[in-house]
Amino acid sequence: METGAVDDVENVPHFMGINSHRKPLSRAVESMGFAMVYFELEPGETFSGGLHTHHDQEELFYVLEGTATFETKAGPGAEPETHAVGPGEFVHFERGGLYQSGGNRSDEPVVALAVGVGTPRHGWAETEVLFDCATCGEETVHDVVADDPDDERMPDPEEMTLVCTECGTVIEVE
């Protein structure tokens, strides 16, 4: 048995600077078989860097306070849908299912938990994002490539690239 407090867990904001209060609770527990992250999102902050899907994890977001807004798309060029998730509500995303991104579009803070099941940390090679490809001239699926995909920490943006699955164009993450 292990006990702990959220306040004692190291704050590890997203490497792209899109949130300021992100505490990976599962890193504080040895040998945990799933991921769990505590978020406090200020207005305009997001959970992740954009529309993406994981092939190695399913995710569940549970909102404790405020209202989080999630955007989903079935794939490139599909019409986006938005979903408001309020206190005491959750949203679940299957592995390799919808592309999703969530954040705080309100004027009040959002406090939420994210749980990822399948692996204790998602692998960058198992993540796809939707992004506009300048070469293709449209939104396409991009693979996420990290300089060191086995690195356990959140990478710096300079250590990541996006690669268009249609044409192979490489985009540096900034």
PyMOL commands that set and color helices and strands:
alter all, ss='L'
color gray80, all
select helices_A, chain A and resi 6-8+25-28+124-126+157-159
alter helices_A, ss='H'
color red, helices_A
select strands_A, chain A and resi 22-24+34-41+52-54+58-65+68-73+81-85+90-93+99-103+110-117+127-133+138-146+160-164+170-172
alter strands_A, ss='S'
color yellow, strands_A
deselect
rebuild
show_as cartoon
